[in-house]
């Protein structure tokens, strides 16, 4: 079944937020390890590395007319999913690595970035 026009708009909006976040991270010296890193537990929008720390970044993108901040959509279930994604990442690498969980909140092209969000 094809995506509805609203689904397609949401995907395009989300992709723009992810692209903005990747540019932001690169300008600050991060190396992008993966985008849309898929695991059996779900998908991490961005996996980046700065120094020896791997950052798992959830990107939430909204338009100005949204009722809440994008970052408020990162609930307990999503945090648990990201913890499992990070465990899977470490297991796949065969090593324990220091990890951090960040959230990028994008509203109408404006980025607010939260390191160690949870």
C-alpha positions as CSV (number, residue, x, y, z in Angstrom):
1,X,0.0,0.0,0.0
2,X,1.5,3.4,-0.9
3,X,2.3,6.0,1.7
4,X,-0.4,8.6,2.2
5,X,0.5,12.2,1.3
6,X,0.7,13.0,5.1
7,X,3.1,10.1,5.7
8,X,5.2,11.3,2.8
9,X,5.3,14.9,4.2
10,X,6.3,13.5,7.6
11,X,9.1,11.4,6.0
12,X,10.4,14.4,4.1
13,X,10.2,16.6,7.2
14,X,12.0,14.0,9.3
15,X,14.7,13.6,6.7
16,X,15.3,17.4,6.7
17,X,15.7,17.3,10.5
18,X,18.1,14.4,10.3
19,X,20.2,16.2,7.6
20,X,20.3,19.4,9.6
21,X,21.4,17.4,12.7
22,X,24.2,15.6,10.8
23,X,25.5,18.9,9.5
24,X,25.4,20.3,13.0
25,X,27.3,17.3,14.4
26,X,30.0,17.4,11.7
27,X,30.6,21.1,12.3
28,X,31.3,20.3,15.9
29,X,33.8,17.5,15.1
30,X,31.6,14.5,15.3
31,X,32.1,11.6,12.9
32,X,28.9,10.2,11.6
33,X,29.1,6.4,12.0
34,X,25.6,5.5,10.7
35,X,22.3,7.0,9.8
36,X,19.1,5.1,10.3
37,X,21.0,2.3,12.0
38,X,18.6,-0.6,12.0
39,X,18.6,-3.4,14.6
40,X,16.0,-6.0,15.7
41,X,15.1,-3.4,18.5
42,X,14.4,-0.5,16.2
43,X,16.3,2.2,14.4
44,X,18.6,4.9,15.7
45,X,18.4,8.1,13.6
46,X,22.1,8.9,13.9
47,X,25.1,7.1,15.5
48,X,28.0,9.6,15.8
49,X,31.3,9.5,17.5
50,X,33.3,12.2,19.1
51,X,36.6,11.1,20.7
52,X,35.9,7.7,22.2
53,X,32.2,8.3,22.9
54,X,29.5,6.9,20.6
55,X,26.4,9.1,20.5
56,X,23.0,7.6,19.7
57,X,20.9,10.5,18.5
58,X,17.1,10.6,18.3
59,X,16.0,13.4,15.9
60,X,12.5,14.7,16.5
61,X,11.2,17.2,13.9
62,X,8.0,19.2,14.0
63,X,6.5,22.2,12.3
64,X,5.7,25.4,14.3
65,X,2.0,24.5,14.7
66,X,2.8,21.3,16.8
67,X,1.3,21.2,20.3
68,X,4.5,20.2,22.1
69,X,8.3,20.4,21.7
70,X,9.7,17.6,19.5
71,X,12.0,16.5,22.3
72,X,9.0,15.8,24.5
73,X,8.1,12.9,22.2
74,X,11.1,10.9,23.5
75,X,9.2,8.8,26.1
76,X,10.3,5.9,28.3
77,X,9.6,3.3,25.6
78,X,11.8,5.1,23.1
79,X,14.6,5.5,25.7
80,X,14.4,1.8,26.4
81,X,14.6,1.1,22.7
82,X,17.7,3.2,22.3
83,X,19.3,1.5,25.3
84,X,18.7,-1.9,23.5
85,X,20.0,-0.4,20.2
86,X,23.2,0.7,21.9
87,X,23.7,-2.8,23.5
88,X,23.2,-4.4,20.1
89,X,25.7,-1.9,18.6
90,X,28.3,-2.9,21.2
91,X,27.7,-6.6,20.7
92,X,28.0,-6.3,17.0
93,X,31.4,-4.5,17.5
94,X,32.4,-7.1,20.0
95,X,33.4,-4.6,22.6
96,X,32.0,-2.3,25.2
97,X,32.3,1.3,24.2
98,X,31.3,4.5,26.1
99,X,27.9,5.6,24.8
100,X,25.7,8.7,25.2
101,X,22.1,9.3,24.3
102,X,21.3,12.7,22.7
103,X,18.1,14.3,21.3
104,X,17.9,16.7,18.5
105,X,14.8,18.8,18.5
106,X,14.0,20.5,15.2
107,X,11.2,23.0,14.8
108,X,10.8,24.8,11.5
109,X,14.5,24.5,10.6
110,X,15.7,25.5,14.1
111,X,17.8,22.9,15.9
112,X,18.1,22.5,19.7
113,X,20.5,19.8,20.7
114,X,20.5,18.0,24.0
115,X,23.6,16.1,25.0
116,X,23.1,13.3,27.6
117,X,19.4,13.8,27.3
118,X,18.7,10.6,29.2
